[in-house]
Amino acid sequence: QVQLVESGGGLVQPGGSLRLSCVVSGIIFSTYDMGWYRQAPGKQRELVARITSGGSTNYVDSVKGRFTISRDNAKNMVFLQMNSLKPEDTAVYYCTVEFFGSPQHWGQGTQVTVSS
């Protein structure tokens, strides 16, 4: 079965950085688009970034220039480098396997808290 395991979340001060990682098993990783979503308390889940199987990327406007999504097909991993973090980035972050533009499989999530 498909499994996604995120890591790298934690508590960071405003302006700091974190790097989220997600290791995936059960699929031919290199052939799938991958995504990172987040859900803040009391808010709807939103797409943060997506990377296609060919390496093209897109981001929600609020993180452009601060976050970078990347992938390592040899290790079946996808990453989210988050710089210049803001309190409004506080959320649970989820890694997803994408299929025709929609998330099909989800990880368990990792908490990111930005606070002084």
MOJO-V915657 format. One record per residue. N is the residue number from 1. PHI is phi as a letter, one per 20 degrees, with the letter a starting at -180 (* if undefined). Layout:
n = (N;N)
phi = (PHI;PHI)
This chain:
n = (1;2;3;4;5;6;7;8;9;10;11;12;13;14;15;16;17;18;19;20;21;22;23;24;25;26;27;28;29;30;31;32;33;34;35;36;37;38;39;40;41;42;43;44;45;46;47;48;49;50;51;52;53;54;55;56;57;58;59;60;61;62;63;64;65;66;67;68;69;70;71;72;73;74;75;76;77;78;79;80;81;82;83;84;85;86;87;88;89;90;91;92;93;94;95;96;97;98;99;100;101;102;103;104;105;106;107;108;109;110;111;112;113;114;115;116)
phi = (*;e;c;c;c;e;b;o;f;r;d;b;f;g;n;e;c;b;c;e;c;b;d;c;c;n;c;e;g;f;e;d;f;c;c;c;d;b;c;e;g;m;c;f;f;c;f;e;b;c;c;e;f;e;n;f;c;b;c;f;g;f;d;g;n;d;d;c;e;b;b;c;f;f;d;l;c;c;c;c;e;d;d;l;f;c;g;f;e;f;a;e;d;c;e;c;e;d;b;l;n;c;f;d;c;c;e;e;n;c;e;d;c;d;b;e)
